Amino acid sequence: MSGHAFMAWTDGAGASAVAQTDHFTGERLVQDTASTEPRADNETPGAAGGEALHGLSAAFLENVSRAIKEGDREALLELVDPLHAADMGDLLGILRGKERRKLLELLGPRLDPEVLPELDERLRDRVVAAMSSEALAAAVAALETDDSVYLLENLSEARKAEVLNLLPRIERVPVEKGLSYPEDTAGRLMRSELVAVPPYWTVGHTIDYMRSVEDLPDDFHEIFIVDPSFHVIGSVSLSRIARTRRPVAMGDIMDRDVTLIPVLMDQEEVAYLFHQYGLISAPVLDEDERLIGVITVDDVVDVIGEEAEEDILHLGGVTDDDPADSVLVTTRRRFPWLLVNLATAIAASLVIAQFEAAIGQIVALAVLMPIVASMGGNAGTQTLTVAVRAIATKELNAANAVRIVLREVFVAGYNGVLFALIMGAVGGLWFSSFAIGAVLAAAMLINLLAAGIAGVMAPLALERMKIDPAMASGVMVTTVTDVVGFFSFLGLASLLLL
């Protein structure tokens, strides 16, 4: 692995030793081939010569495509070697399937393993499927545990076992352990590579230890202070170590207020803790509360992005949509939600059908009723969006649900009164009928109130039932506002105008 967990200790006589779990060390199998030459701060690889797309210019993409088409490996390496791993990941996502496969063939072992964790899940699966088991095993050995787990998690059991069997046991065990935890939990996010020392070690001893051990984690932000049973009792940031004199004991400068992450905690909860407390990293504990890994903020940023993308797609009735997917695949994914929306539209139409006679006698009703439904739908979407976001960020919960619901009712009521006055006047003047204006105003008020209540109650109810509020709330709110809007407007018209 490219960095490993170490438990440093000394015996009572002061002799030092390093206790190292057997799965935290190993030889790096794949060398990092990315260019290490310095680059100007404002220079983005591939950004020159045209408008940039995902950090890569159109001219750069054209040159890459030409090199791939001509099979010019030297030209291709000259183009892509300076790329950051994230930009290389974007490049793989932009290229079409055949070009992507040809690029991977031309690069061969020169592909930096750090690129693979940068790929989105669907693209990662395609790229991994195209790699030989030997190449994939080499990439796994070169990456930290969390990234290795990410690469392997969706493989078939047979392929997964084949790749893992190519790894030395010392490399294989932590990856197998990570894969054993449920998806979307802290165990899948954590990496096993970390540094922990006892509280009686001095700052000088710790610094000398870190300087003498070659295979420390590539990047870490703090050192965990643990007791002999590997229970976390504190942490010390690297900046604090740098500012403290060598004779000072680590236990004297450690921060005891450490946010601990249970290994089975949901990743959304982990992201909330990082956001709430401004964490850079946090220790992960097993069922016995022993330190087994660490989660860093870069992994949490990925989770936040994934969860936000998922909620946005769900609110739009779309799941797992990817511009790289084929037309048939995308159609198949969107069809179920459109079918549900069709059912709700039919329900609204059935309501309208009950008042066919009233609409036939008063043409103004057909002209005005879309206004009532549209205003209710927009108001409901506003409330729904705010409510789903508040639930996701834990600003809306059981403790303040009643207050939030009442707030939304009052907001909907105030808006309902204002728009009822506006549309009542417009409708009355438009059709020269005070009665039509009054019916329109009353229906507007009723539907905006219904929209506000449904917009906040639907996601709360779904959350209580352990269903993602972003998944079905939109359909529920649309149904309520359409049915209530048409029924209130046409019903009141039938009672008062006929």
Secondary structure, DSSP 4 states (H G I P E B T S, - for coil): --S--EEEEE-TTS-EEEE--TTS-----S---S--S---TT--TT-SSS-EETTEEHHHHHHHHHHHHHT-HHHHHHHHTTS-HHHHHHHHHHS-HHHHHHHHHHHGGGS-GGGGGGS-HHHHHHHHHHS-HHHHHHHHHHS-HHHHHHHHTTS-HHHHHHHHHTS-HHHHHHHHHHHHSPTTBHHHH-BS--EEE-TTSBHHHHHHHHHH-S---SS-SEEEEE-TT--EEEEEEHHHHHTS-TTSBHHHH-B-----EETT-BHHHHHHHHHHHT-SEEEEE-TTS-EEEEEEHHHHHHHHHHHHHHHHHHHTT--S--TTS-HHHHHHHHHHHHHHHHHHHHHHHHHHHTTHHHHHH-HHHHHHHHHHHHHHHHHHHHHHHHHHHHHHTTSS-TTTHHHHHHHHHHHHHHHHHHHHHHHHHHHHHHTT-HHHHHHHHHHHHHHHHHHHHHHHHHHHHHHHTT--HHHHHHHHHHHHHHHHHHHHHHHHHHHHH-
